[in-house]
Amino acid sequence: MREQKRALIGGIIGIVIAAAAFAIYYFVTLNTTFQKAVLDEVDNVDNAYLQIVRVPKSTDANEDVLTHIMDMNGFQDASNQLSGLDLKKVDKPINDSNAAYTYTIYIRNKSDNSEVVSFGVDNSKQITIGNSKGYQRYEVTNSFDYDAFSASVDKLLTEK
């Protein structure tokens, strides 16, 4: 009987420790930075290139979808604007109709054209990041000048 109580108490303690460890892991993984989620992934690839896609948010606009392929080094200005962003996982999209475009940037490996990582910037409050594990939406928790980012990407798209 005494050994059963010890086993029961040991089991309960084990469950409490496992639950606490899971809770800590869950809350730690809620927050990340753009640097960790995207740019560090690209650092592991020796030969990468970008495919930038700009889609008008309104179907009423008489604009085409713009696509541009370029080397990574030309993207430095836009990536510097994103590198300091703090991100928090979210489940639902944040609706913000102020942005005129959705930008999706695919970073691909030159050797086999496989996607290393991609990210979509919908507005000043949200970024979607995709990698081999799937897609995750993030809320930008610090200041982000979406208009400056948009202008730098539009400049790249028009410099073809």
N, C-alpha and C positions, 0 to 999 in steps of 0.2 A: 504494500500500500504506500509506503513511504517513497519507494522508487518511482511509483506512478505519479506521485505529486511532483517529484523532482523533474520527471520527464515532461509533465504538463507545464510546469513553470518554465522549464528550459525552452519548450516549444513556443510558449507565449512570448518570452523574451526574444527569441529568434524572429518571430513574426513582427514584433514591434521594431526591431533593428532593421529588418528588411524594408518595412514600410517607411521608416525614417530615411533610409538610404535612397529609396525610390523618390521620395518627396524632394530631397535635396537635389538629386539628379534632375528631376523635372523642372524645378525652379531655376537651376543654374543654366539649363539649356533653353529656357525661354528667351534669354537675352544673348545677343551676339553683336558683332560689328560687321560692317560691309567688308572690312579688311579680312577678317577671319573667314567669312562665308564665301567670298568670291575671289578676292585678290590673292590670298594665300593658296587657293586651289590652282590658280594660273601660274604661280611661281614654280610649281612642280612640272610644268610643261616647257620643254626647251624651245619648241617651235610652234607658236600659236598665232592665230589671226582672228580678226573680228568680223562678224557679219552684223551690221546694224540695220534694224527695220523700224521705220516710223509709219504708224498707222493713224490716220485722222480719227478722232473719237466720234465725230458726227458723220453720219451717212449722208447728210445734206451737203457736206463740203464737196466741191468738185475737185478734190485732190486725189492723187494716186498714192498708193503705198510706195514709199521710197526704201530702197535697199542699197547698202553700200558695203563692200568688202575691203578691208584694209589691214595693215600690219598693226601690231599692238602698240608700237612706239608712237603712233600718231594719235592715240587715244589718251595720252598722258593728262591733258588738261581736264577732260571729263572724269577720268578715274581719280584724279586728285580731289575733285569736288565730292566724290562719293566715299573715299577711303576713310574719312572720319565719322561716317554715320553710325550711330548707335541704333540697333534694331531690336524689336521685341516681336515674338511670334504672335500672330493673330489668326483666328479661324475664319472670320468673315471679311469680305472686302470693305474697304472704307470708301464710301461714295463721295467723290469730289468732282464736280463738273467744271471746275475752273480750268483744267488742263485741256488743251486743244488736241494733243497727240498722246499716244501710247508708244513708248520706245521699248524695243526688246533688243538686247545685245547678246549675241551668241558668241562665245569664245570657243574656237575649234582648234584641234590639233592638226597642223599642216600635213603630217605624215599619213594620216588615214581619214581626215575630215570629220573625225568623231567630235561630238560636243563634250567639252570639258566642263563648262558651266554656262548658265545663261541667267540673265536677269531682266525683268521688265520693270520700267518706271512708269507708273500710271499718273502720279501726281506728287505733290510735295509731302504726302503723308504715308505713302505705301510703296513697297518694292516687293516683287515676287522673285524668288531665287530658285533656280532649278539646277540639279546635278544628278549624279547617278542614283541617288537615294530618292529622288522625286522632287516635287515642287513644294515650296513653303512660302506663305505670305508673311511679310513683316511690316510692322508699323515703324516709321522713323520717329525716334523719341527725342532727338535733338534737332537743332535748326538745320534746314536744308533749303538752299536757294534753288528751287525747281526751275525758275525762269533762266537763271544763269546756266544751269545744266542743259536745259532745252536749247538755249542759244548755242552752246558749244557743240552739241551733237548736230544741230541743224547746220552749223558751219561745216562740219565734217561731211555731211550729206551733200552739200552744195559744191564742195571743192573738187568733186570727182575729176 
